[in-house]
Amino acid sequence: MPAIPFPKKKVPRKVALDELAILERTYPHAATALEYANDFQLLIAVILSAQTTDARVNVTTPALFAKYPTPEKLAAAKQSDVEQIIKSTGFFRMKAKNIINCARDLVERFAGQVPREREQLESLAGVGRKTASVVMAAAFHEAALAVDTHVFRVAHRLGLTLGTTPRQVEDDLTALVPRAKWGDATHWLILHGRQICKAPVPRCPRCPVNALCPTPRILAKTLTAKAKGAR
Ligand code: SF4
């Protein structure tokens, strides 16, 4: 199956708002799938979730947090021991280094507490804008919209953005969604991307946004071109 191109034009604002309203109704209780008991565990789980699934992180973190329950304990950990525990999450050497250094930053600069300000969060080892946004929204109920691979893809397919970077997509989405719902909107789009608007092939016939979304027409053209090429 060839890659489905993203729409080249944004949908009108009214259509965009209707699409988002449908997603909100479809996923009324959307929240992070990561399991955590406190802000520190959430922060570490989000760092580990890069390039892997939340389910994979959830089977990994109980052993990690049993051995290193606090930033102080993780800051003093031996990197090779942490690598062994988190190996299955991928990129485990870099992630082990990042979470140990992040724990050290928490201990040395924030008295072992997770800060709630974006600038401070992004100053921690291994924490970029997306990780900071997830933590701000989930731990502190701050207005923050995180753009991961699902949000990026679904926002494009729905015609909500033409942005080429996560930051441009975030700016387009935050211009559409009321500030109080930025955190929720992240989860509407992530859940929709995981369950229906999948990569590489979306399940358009069973999608509640099907009638408004521009991508089913693009998908049909892609399939027709593929069928002609096969003849
Ligand atoms: S209609 Fe298809 S492309 Fe559009 S949001 Fe639904 S599943 Fe994704």
py3Dmol code that shows the C-alpha trace and the ligand (Angstrom):
import py3Dmol

protein = """\
ATOM      1  CA  MET A   1       0.000   0.000   0.000  1.00  0.00           C
ATOM      2  CA  PRO A   2       1.575   3.312  -1.051  1.00  0.00           C
ATOM      3  CA  ALA A   3       1.687   6.099   1.533  1.00  0.00           C
ATOM      4  CA  ILE A   4      -1.485   8.174   1.572  1.00  0.00           C
ATOM      5  CA  PRO A   5      -0.631  11.824   0.911  1.00  0.00           C
ATOM      6  CA  PHE A   6      -1.881  14.376   3.421  1.00  0.00           C
ATOM      7  CA  PRO A   7      -4.501  16.866   2.177  1.00  0.00           C
ATOM      8  CA  LYS A   8      -2.920  19.908   0.521  1.00  0.00           C
ATOM      9  CA  LYS A   9      -5.572  22.315   1.816  1.00  0.00           C
ATOM     10  CA  LYS A  10      -6.949  22.883   5.285  1.00  0.00           C
ATOM     11  CA  VAL A  11     -10.675  22.320   5.781  1.00  0.00           C
ATOM     12  CA  PRO A  12     -12.750  25.461   6.558  1.00  0.00           C
ATOM     13  CA  ARG A  13     -12.739  26.440  10.241  1.00  0.00           C
ATOM     14  CA  LYS A  14     -16.388  25.418  10.704  1.00  0.00           C
ATOM     15  CA  VAL A  15     -15.619  21.914   9.384  1.00  0.00           C
ATOM     16  CA  ALA A  16     -12.520  21.699  11.594  1.00  0.00           C
ATOM     17  CA  LEU A  17     -14.549  22.609  14.680  1.00  0.00           C
ATOM     18  CA  ASP A  18     -17.210  20.033  13.754  1.00  0.00           C
ATOM     19  CA  GLU A  19     -14.540  17.341  13.307  1.00  0.00           C
ATOM     20  CA  LEU A  20     -13.069  18.118  16.707  1.00  0.00           C
ATOM     21  CA  ALA A  21     -16.524  18.137  18.332  1.00  0.00           C
ATOM     22  CA  ILE A  22     -17.139  14.624  16.959  1.00  0.00           C
ATOM     23  CA  LEU A  23     -13.816  13.414  18.344  1.00  0.00           C
ATOM     24  CA  GLU A  24     -14.635  14.962  21.713  1.00  0.00           C
ATOM     25  CA  ARG A  25     -17.956  13.099  21.811  1.00  0.00           C
ATOM     26  CA  THR A  26     -16.281   9.871  20.653  1.00  0.00           C
ATOM     27  CA  TYR A  27     -13.554   9.943  23.307  1.00  0.00           C
ATOM     28  CA  PRO A  28     -15.164  11.687  26.304  1.00  0.00           C
ATOM     29  CA  HIS A  29     -12.884  10.107  28.902  1.00  0.00           C
ATOM     30  CA  ALA A  30      -9.634  10.249  26.958  1.00  0.00           C
ATOM     31  CA  ALA A  31      -6.540  10.315  29.165  1.00  0.00           C
ATOM     32  CA  THR A  32      -2.959   9.107  29.058  1.00  0.00           C
ATOM     33  CA  ALA A  33      -2.630   5.316  28.929  1.00  0.00           C
ATOM     34  CA  LEU A  34       0.610   5.488  30.926  1.00  0.00           C
ATOM     35  CA  GLU A  35       0.350   4.103  34.453  1.00  0.00           C
ATOM     36  CA  TYR A  36       1.935   6.148  37.229  1.00  0.00           C
ATOM     37  CA  ALA A  37       1.534   6.866  40.916  1.00  0.00           C
ATOM     38  CA  ASN A  38       3.049  10.358  41.146  1.00  0.00           C
ATOM     39  CA  ASP A  39       4.522  13.211  39.089  1.00  0.00           C
ATOM     40  CA  PHE A  40       8.025  11.717  39.145  1.00  0.00           C
ATOM     41  CA  GLN A  41       6.795   8.384  37.786  1.00  0.00           C
ATOM     42  CA  LEU A  42       4.764  10.162  35.099  1.00  0.00           C
ATOM     43  CA  LEU A  43       7.776  12.167  33.956  1.00  0.00           C
ATOM     44  CA  ILE A  44       9.996   9.081  33.721  1.00  0.00           C
ATOM     45  CA  ALA A  45       7.263   7.061  31.970  1.00  0.00           C
ATOM     46  CA  VAL A  46       6.779   9.791  29.354  1.00  0.00           C
ATOM     47  CA  ILE A  47      10.529   9.902  28.631  1.00  0.00           C
ATOM     48  CA  LEU A  48      10.520   6.111  28.224  1.00  0.00           C
ATOM     49  CA  SER A  49       7.489   6.215  25.909  1.00  0.00           C
ATOM     50  CA  ALA A  50       9.486   7.745  23.018  1.00  0.00           C
ATOM     51  CA  GLN A  51       9.504   5.388  19.995  1.00  0.00           C
ATOM     52  CA  THR A  52       7.494   2.701  21.787  1.00  0.00           C
ATOM     53  CA  THR A  53       3.954   2.036  22.997  1.00  0.00           C
ATOM     54  CA  ASP A  54       2.467   3.071  26.333  1.00  0.00           C
ATOM     55  CA  ALA A  55       1.615  -0.612  26.915  1.00  0.00           C
ATOM     56  CA  ARG A  56       5.294  -1.534  26.605  1.00  0.00           C
ATOM     57  CA  VAL A  57       6.217   1.211  29.086  1.00  0.00           C
ATOM     58  CA  ASN A  58       3.536   0.007  31.507  1.00  0.00           C
ATOM     59  CA  VAL A  59       5.019  -3.481  31.673  1.00  0.00           C
ATOM     60  CA  THR A  60       8.499  -2.016  32.231  1.00  0.00           C
ATOM     61  CA  THR A  61       7.990   0.682  34.841  1.00  0.00           C
ATOM     62  CA  PRO A  62       6.786  -1.433  37.816  1.00  0.00           C
ATOM     63  CA  ALA A  63      10.238  -3.072  38.114  1.00  0.00           C
ATOM     64  CA  LEU A  64      11.971   0.258  37.539  1.00  0.00           C
ATOM     65  CA  PHE A  65      10.002   2.108  40.208  1.00  0.00           C
ATOM     66  CA  ALA A  66      10.218  -0.811  42.648  1.00  0.00           C
ATOM     67  CA  LYS A  67      14.013  -0.526  42.516  1.00  0.00           C
ATOM     68  CA  TYR A  68      14.208   3.268  42.175  1.00  0.00           C
ATOM     69  CA  PRO A  69      11.095   4.728  43.839  1.00  0.00           C
ATOM     70  CA  THR A  70      12.405   8.295  44.186  1.00  0.00           C
ATOM     71  CA  PRO A  71      14.460  10.782  42.150  1.00  0.00           C
ATOM     72  CA  GLU A  72      17.247  10.383  44.743  1.00  0.00           C
ATOM     73  CA  LYS A  73      17.433   6.596  44.214  1.00  0.00           C
ATOM     74  CA  LEU A  74      17.310   6.876  40.412  1.00  0.00           C
ATOM     75  CA  ALA A  75      19.917   9.663  40.429  1.00  0.00           C
ATOM     76  CA  ALA A  76      22.325   7.273  42.216  1.00  0.00           C
ATOM     77  CA  ALA A  77      21.582   4.288  39.939  1.00  0.00           C
ATOM     78  CA  LYS A  78      24.202   2.475  37.899  1.00  0.00           C
ATOM     79  CA  GLN A  79      23.404   3.020  34.209  1.00  0.00           C
ATOM     80  CA  SER A  80      23.928  -0.636  33.243  1.00  0.00           C
ATOM     81  CA  ASP A  81      21.397  -1.748  35.889  1.00  0.00           C
ATOM     82  CA  VAL A  82      18.787   0.681  34.562  1.00  0.00           C
ATOM     83  CA  GLU A  83      19.515  -0.411  30.983  1.00  0.00           C
ATOM     84  CA  GLN A  84      18.723  -4.016  31.868  1.00  0.00           C
ATOM     85  CA  ILE A  85      15.328  -3.079  33.299  1.00  0.00           C
ATOM     86  CA  ILE A  86      14.214  -0.784  30.475  1.00  0.00           C
ATOM     87  CA  LYS A  87      15.790  -2.709  27.585  1.00  0.00           C
ATOM     88  CA  SER A  88      12.497  -3.664  25.931  1.00  0.00           C
ATOM     89  CA  THR A  89      11.443  -0.006  25.481  1.00  0.00           C
ATOM     90  CA  GLY A  90      14.100   0.488  22.769  1.00  0.00           C
ATOM     91  CA  PHE A  91      16.897   3.069  22.610  1.00  0.00           C
ATOM     92  CA  PHE A  92      17.594   1.831  26.114  1.00  0.00           C
ATOM     93  CA  ARG A  93      21.138   3.187  26.505  1.00  0.00           C
ATOM     94  CA  MET A  94      20.099   6.733  25.675  1.00  0.00           C
ATOM     95  CA  LYS A  95      16.909   6.435  27.737  1.00  0.00           C
ATOM     96  CA  ALA A  96      18.763   5.050  30.777  1.00  0.00           C
ATOM     97  CA  LYS A  97      21.244   7.925  30.596  1.00  0.00           C
ATOM     98  CA  ASN A  98      18.438  10.456  30.182  1.00  0.00           C
ATOM     99  CA  ILE A  99      16.287   9.265  33.067  1.00  0.00           C
ATOM    100  CA  ILE A 100      19.261   9.062  35.451  1.00  0.00           C
ATOM    101  CA  ASN A 101      20.376  12.565  34.445  1.00  0.00           C
ATOM    102  CA  CYS A 102      16.801  13.813  34.669  1.00  0.00           C
ATOM    103  CA  ALA A 103      16.561  12.434  38.219  1.00  0.00           C
ATOM    104  CA  ARG A 104      19.860  14.156  39.059  1.00  0.00           C
ATOM    105  CA  ASP A 105      18.495  17.440  37.695  1.00  0.00           C
ATOM    106  CA  LEU A 106      15.375  17.036  39.849  1.00  0.00           C
ATOM    107  CA  VAL A 107      17.459  16.388  42.972  1.00  0.00           C
ATOM    108  CA  GLU A 108      20.089  19.050  42.366  1.00  0.00           C
ATOM    109  CA  ARG A 109      17.909  21.883  41.042  1.00  0.00           C
ATOM    110  CA  PHE A 110      14.333  21.238  42.140  1.00  0.00           C
ATOM    111  CA  ALA A 111      14.639  19.589  45.580  1.00  0.00           C
ATOM    112  CA  GLY A 112      13.435  16.273  44.130  1.00  0.00           C
ATOM    113  CA  GLN A 113      10.145  17.777  42.887  1.00  0.00           C
ATOM    114  CA  VAL A 114       8.879  17.839  39.298  1.00  0.00           C
ATOM    115  CA  PRO A 115       8.556  21.518  38.272  1.00  0.00           C
ATOM    116  CA  ARG A 116       5.313  22.668  36.643  1.00  0.00           C
ATOM    117  CA  GLU A 117       6.667  25.488  34.459  1.00  0.00           C
ATOM    118  CA  ARG A 118       7.429  24.623  30.833  1.00  0.00           C
ATOM    119  CA  GLU A 119      10.815  26.322  30.828  1.00  0.00           C
ATOM    120  CA  GLN A 120      11.943  24.431  33.912  1.00  0.00           C
ATOM    121  CA  LEU A 121      10.598  21.120  32.628  1.00  0.00           C
ATOM    122  CA  GLU A 122      12.362  21.558  29.292  1.00  0.00           C
ATOM    123  CA  SER A 123      15.624  22.255  31.156  1.00  0.00           C
ATOM    124  CA  LEU A 124      15.612  18.655  32.473  1.00  0.00           C
ATOM    125  CA  ALA A 125      17.699  15.995  30.730  1.00  0.00           C
ATOM    126  CA  GLY A 126      15.705  14.058  28.138  1.00  0.00           C
ATOM    127  CA  VAL A 127      12.707  16.419  28.265  1.00  0.00           C
ATOM    128  CA  GLY A 128      11.584  18.211  25.099  1.00  0.00           C
ATOM    129  CA  ARG A 129       8.474  20.213  24.323  1.00  0.00           C
ATOM    130  CA  LYS A 130       6.205  17.180  23.825  1.00  0.00           C
ATOM    131  CA  THR A 131       7.236  15.487  27.089  1.00  0.00           C
ATOM    132  CA  ALA A 132       6.864  18.763  28.983  1.00  0.00           C
ATOM    133  CA  SER A 133       3.373  19.259  27.505  1.00  0.00           C
ATOM    134  CA  VAL A 134       2.208  15.774  28.523  1.00  0.00           C
ATOM    135  CA  VAL A 135       3.472  16.276  32.085  1.00  0.00           C
ATOM    136  CA  MET A 136       2.022  19.792  32.379  1.00  0.00           C
ATOM    137  CA  ALA A 137      -1.416  18.618  31.232  1.00  0.00           C
ATOM    138  CA  ALA A 138      -1.592  15.279  33.097  1.00  0.00           C
ATOM    139  CA  ALA A 139       0.167  16.183  36.347  1.00  0.00           C
ATOM    140  CA  PHE A 140      -0.708  19.856  36.770  1.00  0.00           C
ATOM    141  CA  HIS A 141      -3.792  20.387  34.578  1.00  0.00           C
ATOM    142  CA  GLU A 142      -1.981  23.186  32.772  1.00  0.00           C
ATOM    143  CA  ALA A 143      -3.055  24.164  29.243  1.00  0.00           C
ATOM    144  CA  ALA A 144      -0.716  22.192  26.995  1.00  0.00           C
ATOM    145  CA  LEU A 145      -1.266  20.309  23.745  1.00  0.00           C
ATOM    146  CA  ALA A 146       1.324  17.644  22.933  1.00  0.00           C
ATOM    147  CA  VAL A 147       2.030  16.690  19.318  1.00  0.00           C
ATOM    148  CA  ASP A 148       3.220  13.110  18.988  1.00  0.00           C
ATOM    149  CA  THR A 149       3.225  10.965  15.855  1.00  0.00           C
ATOM    150  CA  HIS A 150      -0.519  10.189  16.152  1.00  0.00           C
ATOM    151  CA  VAL A 151      -1.538  13.806  16.711  1.00  0.00           C
ATOM    152  CA  PHE A 152       0.637  14.917  13.786  1.00  0.00           C
ATOM    153  CA  ARG A 153      -0.846  12.322  11.400  1.00  0.00           C
ATOM    154  CA  VAL A 154      -4.505  12.622  12.424  1.00  0.00           C
ATOM    155  CA  ALA A 155      -4.438  16.438  12.413  1.00  0.00           C
ATOM    156  CA  HIS A 156      -3.062  16.360   8.861  1.00  0.00           C
ATOM    157  CA  ARG A 157      -5.528  13.747   7.609  1.00  0.00           C
ATOM    158  CA  LEU A 158      -8.437  15.742   9.017  1.00  0.00           C
ATOM    159  CA  GLY A 159      -7.219  18.853   7.212  1.00  0.00           C
ATOM    160  CA  LEU A 160      -6.643  20.745  10.464  1.00  0.00           C
ATOM    161  CA  THR A 161      -3.087  21.737   9.604  1.00  0.00           C
ATOM    162  CA  LEU A 162      -0.499  21.939   6.853  1.00  0.00           C
ATOM    163  CA  GLY A 163       2.307  22.270   9.406  1.00  0.00           C
ATOM    164  CA  THR A 164       5.586  20.553   8.622  1.00  0.00           C
ATOM    165  CA  THR A 165       6.871  20.575  12.209  1.00  0.00           C
ATOM    166  CA  PRO A 166       5.230  19.477  15.486  1.00  0.00           C
ATOM    167  CA  ARG A 167       5.323  23.088  16.676  1.00  0.00           C
ATOM    168  CA  GLN A 168       3.421  24.334  13.590  1.00  0.00           C
ATOM    169  CA  VAL A 169       0.826  21.591  14.062  1.00  0.00           C
ATOM    170  CA  GLU A 170       0.508  22.538  17.734  1.00  0.00           C
ATOM    171  CA  ASP A 171      -0.042  26.196  16.812  1.00  0.00           C
ATOM    172  CA  ASP A 172      -2.774  25.275  14.306  1.00  0.00           C
ATOM    173  CA  LEU A 173      -4.536  23.016  16.812  1.00  0.00           C
ATOM    174  CA  THR A 174      -4.353  25.469  19.703  1.00  0.00           C
ATOM    175  CA  ALA A 175      -5.919  28.084  17.417  1.00  0.00           C
ATOM    176  CA  LEU A 176      -8.922  25.760  16.992  1.00  0.00           C
ATOM    177  CA  VAL A 177      -9.352  24.189  20.431  1.00  0.00           C
ATOM    178  CA  PRO A 178     -10.340  26.232  23.506  1.00  0.00           C
ATOM    179  CA  ARG A 179      -7.384  26.563  25.906  1.00  0.00           C
ATOM    180  CA  ALA A 180      -9.149  24.597  28.651  1.00  0.00           C
ATOM    181  CA  LYS A 181      -9.366  21.578  26.340  1.00  0.00           C
ATOM    182  CA  TRP A 182      -5.805  21.479  24.978  1.00  0.00           C
ATOM    183  CA  GLY A 183      -4.823  18.506  27.158  1.00  0.00           C
ATOM    184  CA  ASP A 184      -8.026  16.605  26.303  1.00  0.00           C
ATOM    185  CA  ALA A 185      -7.622  17.318  22.582  1.00  0.00           C
ATOM    186  CA  THR A 186      -4.197  15.662  22.685  1.00  0.00           C
ATOM    187  CA  HIS A 187      -5.885  12.465  23.880  1.00  0.00           C
ATOM    188  CA  TRP A 188      -8.823  12.650  21.397  1.00  0.00           C
ATOM    189  CA  LEU A 189      -6.311  12.690  18.552  1.00  0.00           C
ATOM    190  CA  ILE A 190      -3.976  10.071  20.051  1.00  0.00           C
ATOM    191  CA  LEU A 191      -6.819   7.622  20.736  1.00  0.00           C
ATOM    192  CA  HIS A 192      -8.302   8.186  17.305  1.00  0.00           C
ATOM    193  CA  GLY A 193      -4.885   7.566  15.747  1.00  0.00           C
ATOM    194  CA  ARG A 194      -4.388   4.375  17.714  1.00  0.00           C
ATOM    195  CA  GLN A 195      -7.862   2.926  17.230  1.00  0.00           C
ATOM    196  CA  ILE A 196      -9.127   4.078  13.825  1.00  0.00           C
ATOM    197  CA  CYS A 197      -6.978   6.575  11.936  1.00  0.00           C
ATOM    198  CA  LYS A 198      -4.072   4.181  11.923  1.00  0.00           C
ATOM    199  CA  ALA A 199      -0.748   4.384  10.134  1.00  0.00           C
ATOM    200  CA  PRO A 200      -0.262   3.409   7.392  1.00  0.00           C
ATOM    201  CA  VAL A 201      -3.909   2.680   6.471  1.00  0.00           C
ATOM    202  CA  PRO A 202      -6.806   4.470   8.200  1.00  0.00           C
ATOM    203  CA  ARG A 203     -10.082   2.639   8.807  1.00  0.00           C
ATOM    204  CA  CYS A 204     -12.198   5.325   7.157  1.00  0.00           C
ATOM    205  CA  PRO A 205     -15.404   3.287   6.649  1.00  0.00           C
ATOM    206  CA  ARG A 206     -15.852   2.904  10.411  1.00  0.00           C
ATOM    207  CA  CYS A 207     -14.697   6.433  11.324  1.00  0.00           C
ATOM    208  CA  PRO A 208     -17.218   8.832  12.916  1.00  0.00           C
ATOM    209  CA  VAL A 209     -15.559  11.810  11.169  1.00  0.00           C
ATOM    210  CA  ASN A 210     -15.709  10.163   7.741  1.00  0.00           C
ATOM    211  CA  ALA A 211     -18.284  12.544   6.203  1.00  0.00           C
ATOM    212  CA  LEU A 212     -16.196  15.647   6.997  1.00  0.00           C
ATOM    213  CA  CYS A 213     -12.637  14.391   6.601  1.00  0.00           C
ATOM    214  CA  PRO A 214     -10.879  15.052   3.246  1.00  0.00           C
ATOM    215  CA  THR A 215      -8.676  11.940   3.406  1.00  0.00           C
ATOM    216  CA  PRO A 216     -11.183   9.225   2.326  1.00  0.00           C
ATOM    217  CA  ARG A 217     -11.290  10.848  -1.144  1.00  0.00           C
ATOM    218  CA  ILE A 218      -7.487  10.885  -1.267  1.00  0.00           C
ATOM    219  CA  LEU A 219      -7.417   7.254  -0.092  1.00  0.00           C
ATOM    220  CA  ALA A 220      -9.884   6.255  -2.831  1.00  0.00           C
ATOM    221  CA  LYS A 221      -7.729   7.973  -5.483  1.00  0.00           C
ATOM    222  CA  THR A 222      -4.604   6.258  -4.121  1.00  0.00           C
ATOM    223  CA  LEU A 223      -6.288   2.847  -4.272  1.00  0.00           C
ATOM    224  CA  THR A 224      -7.591   3.488  -7.812  1.00  0.00           C
ATOM    225  CA  ALA A 225      -4.122   4.487  -8.999  1.00  0.00           C
ATOM    226  CA  LYS A 226      -2.686   1.379  -7.370  1.00  0.00           C
ATOM    227  CA  ALA A 227      -5.303  -0.853  -9.052  1.00  0.00           C
ATOM    228  CA  LYS A 228      -4.544   0.714 -12.478  1.00  0.00           C
ATOM    229  CA  GLY A 229      -0.823   0.228 -11.909  1.00  0.00           C
ATOM    230  CA  ALA A 230      -1.409  -3.456 -11.116  1.00  0.00           C
ATOM    231  CA  ARG A 231      -3.219  -4.088 -14.417  1.00  0.00           C
TER     232      ARG A 231
END
"""
ligand_1 = """\
8
SF4
S -12.002 9.478 7.819
Fe -10.167 8.186 7.680
S -8.453 9.589 7.483
Fe -10.194 10.779 8.229
S -9.967 10.782 10.445
Fe -11.286 9.078 9.906
S -9.944 7.307 9.718
Fe -8.661 9.163 9.661
"""
view = py3Dmol.view(width=600, height=400)
view.addModel(protein, "pdb")
view.setStyle({"model": 0}, {"cartoon": {"style": "trace"}})
view.addModel(ligand_1, "xyz")
view.setStyle({"model": 1}, {"stick": {}})
view.zoomTo()
view.show()
